[in-house]
């Protein structure tokens, strides 16, 4: 599970903007945001860099 949706909302950033910065389709990014699919580790690092957060801030801990 990831927290990409929460971070985008906190920063007031749209999924379309993130998709453009990543060079990915809106549908791909929406899959990440809705937790239907998880980004590869290198994509997760790229998302963290774009959003100016730590990678750990994008990950939910499963308990």
N, C-alpha and C positions, 0 to 999 in steps of 0.2 A: 504494500500500500504506500502511496505517496501523498504529499501535502501540496502538490503543485497548485491545485485549485485554491487552497487557502492563501498561499503566498501571492498568487495573482490578485486575489480579491483585496488583500492587505495593501498591496502596492497600487491598486487601481489600474492594472494592466489587462488588456484584452487578449484572449487566446489567439486571435488573428495576428496581433503584433508579435507574439512569441513565435508563432508558426513562421512568420516572415523572417524573423531574426535567426531561427534555426535552419531555415531552408527546407522546412517540412510542410506537408499539407495541413490544412486546418483539421481535417478528419483524424490525422495521426496525432496531432497535439490534443485534440478533444478526447481521443482514446486515453491518453496519459492523464489528462485532467479528471476524467470520469472514472479512472482506475479500471478501465476495461482492459488495458494493456499497460505494461510497465516499460519505461524507456531502458535501453541498454545503458550500462554504466557510463560509457563515454558521453552519451547524450545527456544523462543526468548531470554530469559535471559541466557540460556546456550550458544547460538550463540554469544551473546555479550561478555560473559566471555571468550570463546575460541578466539574471534577476538580481545580481549582486548580493547573494546569500551563500551561506555554507551549504555543502551537500547535505549535511545532517539535518538542516532545516527543511529539506524537501522529503524526508523519510519519516514515515509513521512507524513507531515501534509496535510490533504485534505482541500482545500479552496474553 
